[in-house]
Amino acid sequence: MERKIIIGTRGSDLALWQANYTKDLLEDKGHQVEIKIISTQGDRSQQWNTSFDKLEGKGFFTKELEEALLNKEIDLAVHSHKDLETNNPAGLMVAGVSKREDPSELLIIRKEFVDKGQKFNLKKEAIVGTSSSRRKSQLLAFRPDVQIHDMRGNVPTRIEKLRKGEYEAIMLAAAGVERLELDLDDLHVEYLKPEEFVPAPAQGVLAWQTREDDEELMEVIDTISDLDVRIRIEIEREILNMFNGGCQLPLGVYCDTDEDEEDRLKFKVWLSHADSWEKQPKQLYFETLDTDGFSDMIVDHVRNLKPRKVFLTRDLKESDYLSRALGKLDFQLEGKSLIEFKQIKIKQLPQTDWVFFSSKHAVRYFMNQKPELPEGIRFACIGTSTSAELRTFGKRADFIGQSTDIKLVGKQFSSKIGNARVLFPIARGSMQSIQWQMVKRDNVFNLEVYATLKHSIEISAEHEILVFTSPSNVEAFFEKNKILPHQKIVAMGESTGKALEKEKHKIYKMPRSFDDLGLVQVILGLS
């Protein structure tokens, strides 16, 4: 390309980083590039009393750049893709997108307000700075005790306000902080996984916007664009468009891909949607091998979602996230364990380097006996729910399984520890699914800490969704009940699924994670 490419950008540190990153990519391809700074309404609004949730995604950070493109003052506008409206102005188009930086949210906490016994390690009733309705909605769903205060300014300004004590914690996009290489050693940083705390559509991606008639530049942009990222974020942006949303709408959408057992590409979408930030968001997970009509199906499901009557084979507490979230969405949830537990006294502990907990019950019946553990011992948990239980005893897991595939978790753990010795506190009669994946079987020690006793009861036929939490609960259920045609089934884990199949019930759903959020997602997905 003979002509010099003029890049238009906002003047903030982050916007200039994005422009210079794009400039470097183009210069590496042999093109001449110049950067032109353009002030936008969003930049000027930082002096106003306008909340950022009314700006982001509605053209406040992009309008002047787009006008400069149309007037041919610049050739290429560089945007944070999440700031762009879902429909381009006439004559403009997004010619390409960058690779995706970490889409996670950061919760940045002043160290004196860290509490490792609380969700996200944030102390109770902390003052958190954010003006995003999406972040407010999800944070209050998980932590209704916190106080939300609006926050304005660019990324460095917000962090400086945190340091000065205007807030006890703030929320920012990981991508922006990492791009600026900011020093946060004096602060505690929590990375909130996008599968749990769902980011804005296209978060972490740059959009390269051009004129529709500039075919020469479009060909150049093709050489630096990431097609795989574009396919994923187009699903996210399509869902945003269908909800007619900008950041006034508390909507998070995150799409990722992996391959199924037959090496086919599987699209996975996590979504968090609420009518307003004060209300409980609907949190769902979807997956497909065929994206045709996928976004329409997701939006239709969310819009037509209806409260259901749910029975869970687990005793419930009002403080449980599952109870709170479904209750605020008007679901009728009944929880009753169909089994009872009896503690088995620990007589002697073998020498071990790790303790692996495969359930919350294993944590309770082991830790409640206050065993004398060697200094430096490390802990592992099957999933986030079990690790949360371990935190109530003042301990943190050094390994947490992130999959519902028990064999995969076992193999990942075995790979991590090598020849280390592992103690497994278990129930009497445990299937020992994790243990069978250990390479060094001689270093595996099982310790029975509780026994399971069946306590079957009759379950009302009015329940539309049945959630089975263990094989023992499945066996106890079928002693006095049967599954009816109108009832939908959820199985927590492969062993629970196999217990259902043994009773000739092969149609069931499994949550993506062994925690309350995973259950919320799968229950809403069936509603």
C-alpha positions as CSV (number, residue, x, y, z in Angstrom):
1,M,0.0,0.0,0.0
2,E,1.6,3.3,-1.2
3,R,-0.2,5.9,0.9
4,K,0.4,6.6,4.6
5,I,-2.3,5.2,6.9
6,I,-3.7,7.8,9.3
7,I,-4.9,6.1,12.6
8,G,-7.5,8.1,14.7
9,T,-7.6,7.5,18.4
10,R,-8.7,9.0,21.7
11,G,-5.9,10.6,23.8
12,S,-6.1,8.4,26.9
13,D,-3.1,6.3,27.9
14,L,-5.0,3.1,27.0
15,A,-6.3,4.4,23.7
16,L,-2.8,5.5,22.7
17,W,-1.5,2.1,23.7
18,Q,-4.1,0.5,21.4
19,A,-3.3,2.9,18.5
20,N,0.5,2.3,18.9
21,Y,-0.1,-1.5,19.1
22,T,-2.0,-1.3,15.8
23,K,0.7,1.0,14.3
24,D,3.4,-1.5,15.1
25,L,1.4,-4.4,13.5
26,L,1.0,-2.3,10.3
27,E,4.6,-1.2,10.2
28,D,5.7,-4.8,10.6
29,K,3.8,-5.4,7.3
30,G,5.8,-2.6,5.7
31,H,3.2,0.3,5.8
32,Q,3.7,3.9,6.7
33,V,1.5,4.9,9.6
34,E,0.6,8.2,11.5
35,I,-1.5,8.6,14.7
36,K,-3.9,11.4,15.0
37,I,-5.6,12.1,18.4
38,I,-9.2,13.1,18.5
39,S,-11.2,14.2,21.6
40,T,-14.5,12.4,22.1
41,Q,-17.7,13.2,24.1
42,G,-16.8,10.3,26.4
43,D,-13.4,11.8,27.2
44,R,-15.0,15.2,28.0
45,S,-17.8,13.7,30.0
46,Q,-15.3,12.6,32.7
47,Q,-15.6,16.2,34.0
48,W,-19.4,15.8,34.1
49,N,-21.7,14.0,36.5
50,T,-22.7,11.4,33.8
51,S,-22.3,7.8,35.0
52,F,-20.2,5.7,32.7
53,D,-22.8,3.0,32.4
54,K,-24.8,5.6,30.3
55,L,-21.8,6.2,28.0
56,E,-20.0,2.9,27.2
57,G,-21.3,1.1,24.2
58,K,-23.5,4.1,23.1
59,G,-21.1,6.0,20.8
60,F,-19.9,8.4,23.5
61,F,-16.3,7.2,23.0
62,T,-16.6,6.6,19.2
63,K,-18.8,9.2,17.6
64,E,-16.1,11.8,16.8
65,L,-13.7,9.1,15.5
66,E,-16.4,7.9,13.2
67,E,-17.1,11.4,11.9
68,A,-13.4,11.8,11.2
69,L,-13.5,8.6,9.2
70,L,-16.5,9.7,7.2
71,N,-14.9,13.1,6.6
72,K,-11.6,11.3,5.4
73,E,-9.6,13.1,8.1
74,I,-8.4,9.6,9.2
75,D,-8.2,6.2,7.4
76,L,-8.6,3.9,10.4
77,A,-10.2,4.2,13.8
78,V,-9.0,2.0,16.7
79,H,-11.6,1.3,19.3
80,S,-12.1,-1.0,22.3
81,H,-14.6,-3.2,20.6
82,K,-17.0,-3.2,23.6
83,D,-17.4,0.6,23.2
84,L,-18.8,0.4,19.7
85,E,-22.5,0.4,19.0
86,T,-23.7,-2.9,17.5
87,N,-24.7,-1.1,14.2
88,N,-22.0,0.8,12.3
89,P,-22.9,4.3,10.9
90,A,-23.7,4.2,7.1
91,G,-20.5,4.1,5.1
92,L,-18.4,2.5,7.9
93,M,-17.6,-1.1,8.9
94,V,-15.4,-3.0,11.2
95,A,-12.7,-4.4,8.9
96,G,-10.9,-6.5,11.4
97,V,-10.3,-7.3,15.1
98,S,-7.2,-8.0,17.2
99,K,-6.4,-11.1,19.1
100,R,-8.2,-11.2,22.4
101,E,-6.4,-10.2,25.6
102,D,-7.6,-11.6,28.9
103,P,-11.4,-10.9,29.0
104,S,-11.5,-11.3,32.8
105,E,-12.7,-8.7,35.2
106,L,-10.3,-7.5,37.9
107,L,-11.3,-6.8,41.5
108,I,-8.5,-4.7,42.8
109,I,-8.6,-4.5,46.6
110,R,-6.6,-2.4,49.1
111,K,-4.7,-5.0,51.1
112,E,-6.3,-4.1,54.5
113,F,-9.7,-4.9,53.1
114,V,-8.8,-8.5,52.0
115,D,-10.8,-11.2,53.7
116,K,-9.9,-14.7,52.5
117,G,-12.9,-16.2,54.1
118,Q,-15.3,-14.2,51.8
119,K,-16.3,-14.6,48.2
120,F,-13.7,-12.9,46.0
121,N,-11.5,-12.4,49.1
122,L,-13.3,-9.1,49.8
123,K,-14.3,-8.1,53.3
124,K,-17.9,-7.7,54.2
125,E,-19.7,-4.4,53.4
126,A,-16.7,-3.2,51.4
127,I,-17.0,0.0,49.3
128,V,-16.5,-0.9,45.7
129,G,-16.1,1.5,42.9
130,T,-17.7,0.9,39.5
131,S,-20.2,2.7,37.3
132,S,-20.9,-0.3,35.0
133,S,-24.4,-1.6,35.4
134,R,-23.2,-5.0,34.3
135,R,-20.6,-5.2,37.0
136,K,-23.0,-3.8,39.6
137,S,-25.5,-6.5,38.8
138,Q,-23.2,-9.4,39.0
139,L,-21.2,-8.2,42.0
140,L,-24.3,-7.6,44.1
141,A,-25.7,-11.0,43.0
142,F,-22.6,-12.7,44.5
143,R,-22.0,-10.2,47.3
144,P,-25.2,-8.4,48.3
145,D,-23.5,-6.9,51.3
146,V,-21.1,-4.7,49.4
147,Q,-21.7,-1.0,48.8
148,I,-21.4,0.3,45.2
149,H,-20.1,3.8,44.6
150,D,-19.9,5.3,41.1
151,M,-16.4,5.8,39.7
152,R,-15.1,7.9,36.8
153,G,-11.8,8.6,35.2
154,N,-9.3,6.6,33.0
155,V,-7.7,3.5,34.3
156,P,-4.7,5.1,36.1
157,T,-7.0,7.7,37.6
158,R,-9.3,5.1,39.0
159,I,-6.4,3.1,40.5
160,E,-5.0,6.3,42.1
161,K,-8.5,7.0,43.6
162,L,-8.4,3.5,45.2
163,R,-4.9,4.2,46.6
164,K,-6.1,7.5,48.1
165,G,-8.9,5.7,50.0
166,E,-12.0,6.9,48.0
167,Y,-12.8,3.2,47.6
168,E,-11.8,-0.1,49.3
169,A,-11.9,-2.0,46.0
170,I,-12.6,-1.2,42.4
171,M,-13.5,-3.2,39.3
172,L,-11.6,-2.9,36.0
173,A,-11.1,-4.9,32.8
174,A,-8.0,-7.0,33.0
175,A,-7.0,-6.2,29.4
176,G,-6.7,-2.5,30.1
177,V,-4.6,-2.9,33.2
178,E,-2.3,-5.5,31.5
179,R,-1.8,-3.4,28.4
180,L,-0.7,-0.4,30.4
181,E,1.7,-2.7,32.5
182,L,0.6,-0.9,35.7
183,D,2.4,-1.7,39.0
184,L,-0.2,-3.1,41.4
185,D,2.2,-4.7,44.0
186,D,0.8,-2.6,46.8
187,L,-2.7,-3.9,46.0
188,H,-4.5,-7.3,46.1
189,V,-5.7,-8.3,42.6
190,E,-8.5,-10.9,42.1
191,Y,-9.0,-12.3,38.6
192,L,-12.7,-13.1,38.2
193,K,-13.0,-15.8,35.6
194,P,-15.2,-14.9,32.6
195,E,-17.2,-18.2,33.1
196,E,-18.2,-16.9,36.5
197,F,-18.2,-13.1,36.3
198,V,-19.3,-12.6,32.7
199,P,-17.5,-9.7,30.8
200,A,-19.0,-7.3,28.3
201,P,-19.4,-8.5,24.8
202,A,-16.1,-8.3,22.9
203,Q,-14.2,-7.3,26.1
204,G,-10.4,-7.5,25.5
205,V,-10.7,-7.1,21.7
206,L,-9.7,-4.1,19.5
207,A,-12.0,-3.1,16.6
208,W,-10.4,-1.7,13.5
209,Q,-13.0,0.5,11.8
210,T,-12.7,1.8,8.2
211,R,-14.8,3.3,5.4
212,E,-16.8,0.7,3.4
213,D,-15.3,1.9,0.1
214,D,-11.7,1.7,1.2
215,E,-11.1,-1.7,-0.2
216,E,-7.3,-1.2,-0.3
217,L,-7.1,-0.7,3.4
218,M,-9.5,-3.5,4.1
219,E,-7.1,-5.9,2.4
220,V,-4.3,-4.6,4.6
221,I,-6.4,-5.1,7.8
222,D,-7.1,-8.7,6.8
223,T,-3.4,-9.4,7.2
224,I,-3.4,-8.5,10.9
225,S,-7.0,-9.5,11.9
226,D,-7.8,-12.6,14.0
227,L,-10.6,-14.5,12.3
228,D,-11.2,-17.0,15.2
229,V,-11.7,-14.1,17.6
230,R,-14.0,-12.3,15.2
231,I,-16.3,-15.4,14.9
232,R,-16.6,-15.6,18.7
233,I,-17.3,-12.0,19.4
234,E,-19.8,-11.7,16.6
235,I,-21.9,-14.1,18.5
236,E,-21.5,-12.0,21.7
237,R,-22.3,-8.8,19.8
238,E,-25.3,-10.3,18.0
239,I,-26.8,-11.2,21.3
240,L,-26.1,-7.7,22.6
241,N,-27.9,-6.3,19.5
242,M,-30.9,-8.5,20.0
243,F,-31.3,-7.2,23.5
244,N,-31.1,-3.6,22.1
245,G,-28.4,-3.1,24.7
246,G,-25.5,-0.9,25.5
247,C,-24.1,-0.6,29.0
248,Q,-27.4,0.6,30.4
249,L,-28.4,-3.0,30.1
250,P,-26.7,-5.3,32.7
251,L,-25.6,-7.8,30.1
252,G,-22.5,-9.9,30.0
253,V,-21.8,-12.4,27.2
254,Y,-18.7,-14.5,26.7
255,C,-18.1,-17.0,23.9
256,D,-15.3,-19.5,23.8
257,T,-14.6,-22.7,21.8
258,D,-13.1,-26.1,22.2
259,E,-13.3,-29.5,20.5
260,D,-15.7,-32.3,21.4
261,E,-14.8,-36.0,21.5
262,E,-15.1,-36.2,17.7
263,D,-12.8,-33.2,17.1
264,R,-15.7,-31.0,16.1
265,L,-15.7,-27.3,17.0
266,K,-18.0,-26.6,19.9
267,F,-19.2,-23.0,20.7
268,K,-19.8,-22.2,24.4
269,V,-21.6,-19.1,25.6
270,W,-21.9,-17.8,29.2
271,L,-24.5,-15.1,29.7
272,S,-25.6,-12.9,32.6
273,H,-28.7,-10.7,32.0
274,A,-30.9,-8.6,34.2
275,D,-33.6,-6.0,33.5
276,S,-31.8,-3.5,35.8
277,W,-28.6,-3.6,37.9
278,E,-30.6,-3.8,41.1
279,K,-32.2,-7.1,40.1
280,Q,-30.9,-10.7,40.2
281,P,-29.2,-11.5,36.9
282,K,-30.2,-14.6,34.9
283,Q,-27.1,-16.6,34.6
284,L,-27.0,-19.3,31.9
285,Y,-24.7,-21.5,29.9
286,F,-25.2,-22.7,26.3
287,E,-23.2,-24.8,23.9
288,T,-23.6,-25.9,20.2
289,L,-21.8,-27.4,17.3
290,D,-23.9,-25.4,14.8
291,T,-24.0,-21.6,15.2
292,D,-26.9,-21.1,12.7
293,G,-29.7,-19.6,14.8
294,F,-27.7,-20.0,18.0
295,S,-27.9,-16.4,19.1
296,D,-31.7,-16.3,18.4
297,M,-32.2,-19.5,20.5
298,I,-30.3,-18.0,23.4
299,V,-32.2,-14.7,23.4
300,D,-35.5,-16.4,23.0
301,H,-34.7,-18.7,25.9
302,V,-33.8,-15.8,28.2
303,R,-36.9,-13.8,27.2
304,N,-39.2,-16.7,27.7
305,L,-37.6,-18.1,30.9
306,K,-40.2,-19.0,33.5
307,P,-39.9,-19.8,37.2
308,R,-40.1,-23.5,38.0
309,K,-40.5,-25.8,41.0
310,V,-37.2,-27.4,41.8
311,F,-36.3,-30.2,44.1
312,L,-32.6,-30.7,45.2
313,T,-31.3,-33.7,47.1
314,R,-29.4,-31.4,49.4
315,D,-30.3,-29.5,52.5
316,L,-30.4,-25.8,51.8
317,K,-29.4,-22.7,53.7
318,E,-30.8,-19.2,53.1
319,S,-27.3,-18.0,52.7
320,D,-26.6,-20.4,49.8
321,Y,-26.1,-18.7,46.5
322,L,-28.5,-21.2,44.9
323,S,-31.3,-20.4,47.3
324,R,-30.8,-16.6,47.0
325,A,-30.4,-16.5,43.2
326,L,-33.4,-18.7,42.4
327,G,-35.5,-17.2,45.1
328,K,-35.0,-13.7,43.6
329,L,-36.0,-15.1,40.2
330,D,-39.3,-16.4,41.8
331,F,-38.4,-20.1,41.6
332,Q,-39.8,-22.4,44.2
333,L,-36.8,-24.4,45.5
334,E,-37.1,-27.3,48.0
335,G,-33.9,-29.0,49.3
336,K,-33.8,-32.2,51.3
337,S,-31.0,-34.7,51.5
338,L,-32.2,-38.2,51.0
339,I,-29.2,-39.5,52.9
340,E,-27.7,-39.0,56.4
341,F,-24.1,-38.9,57.4
342,K,-22.2,-40.4,60.3
343,Q,-18.8,-39.4,61.3
344,I,-16.0,-42.0,61.3
345,K,-13.3,-41.2,63.9
346,I,-9.8,-40.6,62.6
347,K,-7.4,-42.9,64.4
348,Q,-4.2,-42.3,62.6
349,L,-3.0,-40.1,59.7
350,P,-0.5,-41.5,57.2
351,Q,2.5,-39.3,56.2
352,T,1.3,-37.2,53.3
353,D,2.2,-34.1,51.2
354,W,-1.3,-33.4,50.0
355,V,-4.9,-33.8,51.1
356,F,-7.5,-34.1,48.3
357,F,-11.1,-33.4,49.1
358,S,-13.7,-34.8,46.6
359,S,-16.8,-33.2,48.4
360,K,-17.8,-30.6,51.0
361,H,-18.7,-33.5,53.3
362,A,-15.2,-34.8,53.2
363,V,-13.9,-31.4,54.2
364,R,-16.3,-31.1,57.1
365,Y,-15.9,-34.6,58.5
366,F,-12.1,-34.4,58.2
367,M,-11.5,-30.8,59.3
368,N,-14.0,-30.9,62.2
369,Q,-11.9,-33.6,63.9
370,K,-9.0,-31.1,63.9
371,P,-6.4,-33.5,62.7
372,E,-2.7,-32.8,63.4
373,L,-1.4,-31.9,59.9
374,P,2.3,-31.5,59.1
375,E,3.6,-28.0,58.4
376,G,3.6,-27.2,54.7
377,I,0.9,-29.7,53.7
378,R,-1.0,-28.7,50.6
379,F,-4.7,-29.0,49.8
380,A,-6.6,-29.9,46.7
381,C,-10.4,-29.8,45.9
382,I,-12.6,-31.3,43.3
383,G,-14.2,-27.9,42.5
384,T,-14.9,-24.4,43.6
385,S,-17.8,-25.3,46.0
386,T,-15.5,-27.7,47.9
387,S,-12.7,-25.2,48.0
388,A,-15.2,-22.6,49.4
389,E,-16.0,-25.1,52.2
390,L,-12.3,-25.5,52.9
391,R,-11.9,-21.7,53.3
392,T,-14.4,-21.8,56.1
393,F,-11.7,-23.7,58.1
394,G,-9.1,-21.0,57.3
395,K,-7.4,-23.1,54.6
396,R,-6.9,-22.5,50.9
397,A,-6.7,-25.0,48.1
398,D,-3.5,-25.1,46.1
399,F,-5.3,-27.1,43.3
400,I,-9.0,-26.7,42.3
401,G,-10.5,-28.8,39.6
402,Q,-12.1,-26.7,36.9
403,S,-14.0,-29.4,35.0
404,T,-17.0,-31.7,35.5
405,D,-15.0,-34.5,33.8
406,I,-13.7,-36.3,36.9
407,K,-11.1,-38.3,35.0
408,L,-9.7,-35.1,33.5
409,V,-9.5,-33.5,37.0
410,G,-7.7,-36.6,38.3
411,K,-5.2,-36.6,35.5
412,Q,-4.5,-32.8,35.9
413,F,-3.9,-33.3,39.6
414,S,-1.7,-36.3,39.1
415,S,0.4,-34.4,36.6
416,K,0.7,-31.5,39.0
417,I,2.0,-33.4,42.0
418,G,4.2,-36.0,40.4
419,N,5.4,-38.5,43.0
420,A,4.0,-36.7,46.0
421,R,1.9,-38.5,48.6
422,V,-1.8,-37.8,48.7
423,L,-4.4,-38.5,51.4
424,F,-8.0,-38.8,50.3
425,P,-10.6,-38.3,53.1
426,I,-13.6,-40.3,51.7
427,A,-17.0,-41.7,52.5
428,R,-17.3,-45.4,53.2
429,G,-17.9,-47.2,49.9
430,S,-16.6,-44.3,47.8
431,M,-16.1,-44.9,44.1
432,Q,-12.6,-43.4,44.3
433,S,-12.9,-41.9,40.8
434,I,-10.0,-39.4,41.3
435,Q,-7.7,-42.0,42.9
436,W,-7.9,-44.2,39.8
437,Q,-6.3,-41.5,37.7
438,M,-3.2,-41.2,39.9
439,V,0.0,-42.4,38.2
440,K,1.7,-43.3,41.5
441,R,-0.9,-45.5,43.1
442,D,1.5,-46.5,45.9
443,N,1.4,-42.9,47.2
444,V,-2.4,-42.8,47.5
445,F,-3.9,-43.2,50.9
446,N,-7.7,-43.4,51.5
447,L,-9.1,-42.5,54.9
448,E,-12.8,-43.1,55.7
449,V,-14.1,-40.1,57.6
450,Y,-17.9,-40.5,57.2
451,A,-20.5,-43.1,56.3
452,T,-23.6,-42.6,54.2
453,L,-27.1,-43.8,55.4
454,K,-30.2,-43.7,53.2
455,H,-33.1,-41.6,54.3
456,S,-35.7,-41.9,51.6
457,I,-38.9,-39.7,51.5
458,E,-41.7,-39.2,49.0
459,I,-41.1,-36.3,46.7
460,S,-44.0,-34.2,45.4
461,A,-44.9,-34.8,41.7
462,E,-45.3,-31.0,41.3
463,H,-41.6,-30.5,41.0
464,E,-40.6,-29.8,37.4
465,I,-36.8,-30.1,37.8
466,L,-35.1,-32.7,40.0
467,V,-31.4,-32.2,40.9
468,F,-29.5,-35.2,42.1
469,T,-26.3,-34.4,44.0
470,S,-24.8,-37.9,44.5
471,P,-25.3,-41.6,43.6
472,S,-26.5,-42.4,47.1
473,N,-29.3,-39.8,46.7
474,V,-30.3,-41.3,43.4
475,E,-30.6,-44.8,45.1
476,A,-32.6,-43.3,48.0
477,F,-35.0,-41.4,45.6
478,F,-36.0,-44.5,43.7
479,E,-36.9,-46.4,46.9
480,K,-40.1,-44.4,47.2
481,N,-40.3,-42.3,44.0
482,K,-40.1,-42.5,40.2
483,I,-39.3,-39.9,37.6
484,L,-42.4,-38.6,35.8
485,P,-42.6,-37.6,32.1
486,H,-42.9,-33.8,32.8
487,Q,-39.8,-33.8,35.1
488,K,-36.3,-32.7,33.9
489,I,-33.2,-34.1,35.5
490,V,-29.9,-32.7,36.6
491,A,-27.0,-34.9,37.7
492,M,-24.1,-33.6,39.7
493,G,-21.1,-35.5,38.2
494,E,-20.5,-38.6,36.1
495,S,-21.0,-41.0,39.0
496,T,-24.4,-39.5,39.7
497,G,-25.3,-39.8,36.0
498,K,-24.3,-43.4,36.0
499,A,-26.5,-44.1,39.0
500,L,-29.4,-42.6,37.0
501,E,-28.6,-44.7,34.0
502,K,-28.6,-47.7,36.2
503,E,-32.3,-46.8,37.0
504,K,-32.9,-46.5,33.2
505,H,-32.9,-42.7,33.0
506,K,-30.3,-41.6,30.5
507,I,-31.7,-38.1,29.7
508,Y,-30.2,-35.6,32.1
509,K,-28.1,-32.4,32.2
510,M,-24.8,-31.9,34.0
511,P,-23.7,-28.5,35.3
512,R,-20.5,-26.9,34.0
513,S,-19.1,-26.6,37.5
514,F,-19.7,-28.3,40.8
515,D,-20.9,-25.2,42.6
516,D,-24.1,-23.2,43.2
517,L,-23.5,-21.0,40.1
518,G,-23.1,-24.2,37.9
519,L,-26.5,-25.3,39.3
520,V,-28.1,-21.9,38.7
521,Q,-26.9,-22.0,35.1
522,V,-28.2,-25.5,34.4
523,I,-31.5,-25.0,36.1
524,L,-32.2,-21.8,34.2
525,G,-31.1,-23.5,31.0
526,L,-34.0,-26.1,31.6
527,S,-36.6,-23.5,32.5
